[in-house]
Amino acid sequence: MPGERALDQGPAVLLPDALSPGRTVTGLVGLITPVSVMGGSMACADELPDGLVIADHARRVLVFNRAASRLTGIPARAAIGADVRELLALHDTDGRCWWSCANPYRGLSIRSRHPEMSLYLADGTELLVTVSYVRAPRASGLDPALPGDPARTGGGQVQRLVIMLRGAQQRARLERPRADLVSTVAHELRSPLTSVKGFTATLLAKWGRFTDDQKRVMLETVNADADRVTRLITELLDVSRIESGRMEIHRQLVSVPERAEKIVARRGSTRTRSTRSSGTLLRMRFGTALVP
């Protein structure tokens, strides 16, 4: 399956060594070690949940972790030292090459990162890509060994290009229930708001034509629908708090008959006069186990 390929069993390069200035691919060969922790706090790139690719100023790949191998299907040992543009032939939905459009190595030197974007590999695999720049200090002057036009860049040349990769399948799974939630909320809000708008517009336009009882029924319906909208908004805020972990839920005993009576009373208050006069009757029956 695209984006979920077999893990590359080869270990990745330790991040601090790959990011240190002046490190070359030849010097990295001896640094390829199994997943370990240095000093109790320094994790290996293979421990990262997302794909990590780091290229140097010469566009050579220094770091290619296990998650990147899983997402791209390229073994880490084959990726180390390769040209990052050829290794990750990224293009957008229109087929345009990202490397040509963004020109990360010879583009504007004030850029620090590219936000997450949806790009595709040559085989059509969709990836969520984030790109960050590690640039040379401007005060240090220009290094002719680094790419960039000195007259145009004025310093800040790219030393490292850090690329983070994520599979698009996970985002699609997360967005699907959110889209369903938005659709449901929009439907639930439309009904009471339509009622409020209709009754208020009718009362404003034809106030003198209605009796006091008719006006009271309309205003009670508007009030009930306004309460319904308030409850929906409160529930949405509660869902947001639950997802962010900011809401504590405590279990307690609840009287089911009392709650049912309140729900029926609210539903009955939203009925119009014509519905009430039609003889509709709601009857509740509770087992002995539910009665306190």
C-alpha positions in Angstrom: 0.0 0.0 0.0 1.4 3.4 -0.9 2.6 5.3 2.1 2.7 2.2 4.4 5.7 0.2 3.2 7.9 -2.2 5.0 10.2 -0.7 7.6 13.9 -0.3 6.7 15.8 -2.3 9.4 18.9 -0.2 8.9 19.5 2.3 11.7 19.6 6.0 11.1 22.3 8.6 11.9 22.3 10.3 15.2 20.8 13.8 14.9 23.5 15.8 16.8 26.3 14.4 14.6 24.4 14.9 11.4 23.6 18.5 12.2 27.1 19.5 13.4 28.8 22.0 11.0 31.5 20.6 8.7 30.3 17.0 8.8 30.6 15.1 5.5 29.0 11.9 4.3 32.4 10.1 4.7 32.5 11.2 8.3 29.0 9.9 8.8 29.7 6.3 7.9 31.3 5.6 11.2 28.4 7.2 13.0 25.7 4.9 11.8 24.9 3.1 15.1 21.9 1.2 16.4 19.1 3.0 18.1 20.5 4.3 21.4 20.3 7.1 23.9 23.4 9.3 24.5 23.7 10.8 27.9 20.2 9.6 28.8 18.5 12.2 26.7 19.8 12.1 23.1 17.4 9.9 21.0 18.2 8.5 17.6 16.3 9.7 14.5 14.6 6.3 14.2 12.7 7.1 17.3 10.8 9.9 15.6 7.2 9.1 14.6 7.5 11.2 11.4 9.9 10.8 8.5 13.1 12.9 8.8 15.4 13.8 5.9 18.3 16.1 6.3 20.4 17.3 3.4 23.6 19.4 3.5 24.6 22.4 1.5 25.6 20.2 -1.5 22.2 18.6 -1.5 23.5 15.3 -0.2 21.3 13.3 2.2 22.8 13.1 5.7 19.9 11.7 7.6 17.1 9.3 6.4 15.3 7.7 9.3 13.2 4.6 9.5 9.9 6.5 9.2 11.1 8.1 6.0 12.0 4.7 4.6 8.5 3.4 5.5 6.8 6.3 3.8 8.9 6.4 0.6 9.9 2.7 0.3 13.6 3.8 0.0 16.2 2.0 2.3 18.1 4.3 4.5 21.5 3.0 3.5 20.7 3.6 -0.2 19.5 7.1 0.6 22.5 8.3 2.6 24.8 10.4 0.2 22.2 10.6 -2.6 21.0 13.9 -4.1 17.9 14.9 -2.2 16.3 16.3 -5.3 16.5 12.9 -7.1 15.7 10.9 -4.0 12.6 12.9 -3.2 11.2 13.9 -6.6 8.4 16.0 -5.1 5.7 17.6 -7.2 2.3 19.2 -6.5 -1.2 18.2 -7.7 -0.5 20.0 -11.1 2.6 18.0 -11.7 5.0 20.9 -11.1 8.4 20.1 -9.6 8.6 21.5 -6.1 12.4 21.8 -6.2 12.1 24.0 -9.3 9.3 26.2 -8.0 10.6 26.6 -4.4 14.3 26.7 -5.3 15.3 26.1 -1.7 19.1 26.3 -2.1 19.2 29.5 -4.3 16.0 31.2 -3.4 15.4 34.0 -1.0 17.8 33.8 2.0 15.2 35.3 4.4 13.1 32.1 4.3 13.2 30.0 7.4 10.7 27.3 6.6 7.8 26.1 4.4 4.6 25.2 6.2 3.1 21.7 5.8 2.0 21.1 2.3 0.6 18.1 0.3 3.2 16.9 -2.3 3.5 13.7 -4.3 6.4 11.3 -5.0 7.1 10.1 -8.5 5.0 7.0 -7.9 2.0 9.1 -6.8 2.3 8.6 -3.1 0.9 11.6 -1.3 3.0 13.0 1.6 2.6 15.9 4.0 5.9 17.8 3.8 7.4 20.4 6.0 10.7 22.0 5.1 13.0 24.0 7.4 16.3 25.8 6.7 19.5 25.9 8.7 21.4 28.9 7.5 24.8 30.3 8.0 25.0 33.4 10.2 25.0 36.5 8.2 27.7 38.1 10.3 30.1 35.3 9.4 30.3 36.5 5.8 29.9 34.3 2.7 31.3 30.9 2.2 32.0 30.3 -1.5 31.6 26.5 -0.9 27.9 27.0 -0.1 25.4 27.5 -2.9 23.9 30.9 -3.6 24.8 34.1 -5.5 26.8 36.3 -3.1 25.5 39.5 -4.8 22.0 38.4 -4.4 21.8 36.6 -1.1 24.1 38.7 1.1 24.7 35.8 3.5 22.4 33.4 5.2 23.2 30.5 2.8 21.7 27.1 3.4 23.8 24.8 5.5 21.2 22.1 6.1 17.7 21.4 4.7 15.5 19.6 7.2 12.5 17.8 5.6 9.7 16.3 7.7 7.4 13.7 6.1 4.0 12.5 7.2 1.6 10.1 5.6 -1.6 11.6 4.2 -3.7 8.7 5.2 -3.7 9.7 8.9 -4.9 13.2 8.1 -7.7 11.8 5.9 -8.8 9.6 8.8 -8.8 12.6 11.2 -10.6 14.9 8.8 -13.4 12.5 7.9 -15.1 12.5 11.4 -14.6 16.3 11.6 -16.3 16.8 8.3 -19.2 14.6 9.5 -19.4 16.7 12.7 -19.5 19.9 10.8 -22.3 18.6 8.6 -24.3 17.4 11.6 -23.8 20.7 13.5 -24.8 22.7 10.5 -28.0 20.7 10.1 -28.8 21.0 13.8 -28.3 24.7 13.8 -30.2 25.4 10.7 -33.6 24.1 12.0 -33.9 26.3 15.1 -32.4 29.3 13.4 -34.9 29.0 10.5 -37.7 28.9 13.0 -36.4 31.9 14.9 -36.0 33.9 11.7 -39.4 32.9 10.4 -41.4 33.7 13.5 -39.6 37.0 14.2 -40.1 38.1 10.6 -43.8 37.2 10.7 -44.3 39.0 13.9 -42.6 42.2 12.7 -44.5 42.2 9.4 -48.0 41.3 10.7 -48.0 42.1 14.4 -51.5 43.5 14.5 -53.1 40.6 12.7 -52.4 38.0 15.4 -54.2 37.5 18.7 -52.3 37.6 22.0 -52.4 33.8 22.2 -50.9 33.4 18.8 -48.2 35.9 19.6 -47.4 34.0 22.8 -47.1 30.7 21.0 -44.7 32.2 18.5 -42.6 33.9 21.1 -42.5 30.6 23.2 -41.3 28.8 20.1 -38.6 31.4 19.4 -37.4 31.2 23.1 -37.3 27.4 23.0 -35.3 27.4 19.7 -32.9 30.0 21.1 -32.3 27.7 24.1 -31.7 24.8 21.7 -29.0 26.8 19.9 -27.4 27.6 23.2 -27.3 24.0 24.2 -25.8 23.0 20.9 -23.0 25.6 21.2 -22.4 24.5 24.8 -22.1 20.9 23.7 -19.6 21.9 20.9 -17.5 23.7 23.5 -17.6 20.6 25.7 -16.4 18.4 22.9 -13.5 20.8 22.2 -12.6 20.7 25.9 -12.8 16.9 26.0 -10.5 16.5 22.9 -8.0 18.9 24.4 -8.1 17.2 27.8 -9.3 20.4 29.6 -12.5 18.9 30.8 -12.8 16.5 33.8 -15.8 14.1 33.7 -17.2 12.9 37.0 -19.7 10.0 37.2 -22.8 10.5 39.2 -26.3 9.0 39.7 -28.9 10.4 37.3 -32.7 10.0 37.5 -33.7 8.7 34.1 -37.4 9.5 34.6 -36.7 13.1 35.5 -34.3 13.6 32.5 -36.9 12.0 30.2 -39.6 14.3 31.5 -37.4 17.4 30.9 -36.7 16.3 27.3 -40.4 15.7 26.6 -41.2 19.1 28.1 -38.7 20.8 25.9 -40.0 19.0 22.8 -43.5 19.9 23.7 -42.7 23.6 24.1 -41.4 23.8 20.5 -44.6 22.4 19.0 -46.9 24.9 17.3 -50.6 25.3 18.1 -51.7 23.3 15.1 -49.5 20.3 16.2 -50.9 20.5 19.7 -54.5 20.6 18.5 -53.9 17.5 16.3 -54.2 15.3 19.4 -50.6 14.1 19.4 -49.9 12.5 22.8 -46.5 11.5 24.3 -46.7 8.8 26.9 -43.7 7.6 29.1 -43.4 4.3 30.8 -40.6 3.3 33.1 -39.8 0.0 34.7 -39.7 -0.3 38.5 -35.9 -0.5 38.4 -35.7 3.0 37.0 -38.0 4.7 39.6 -36.0 5.8 42.6 
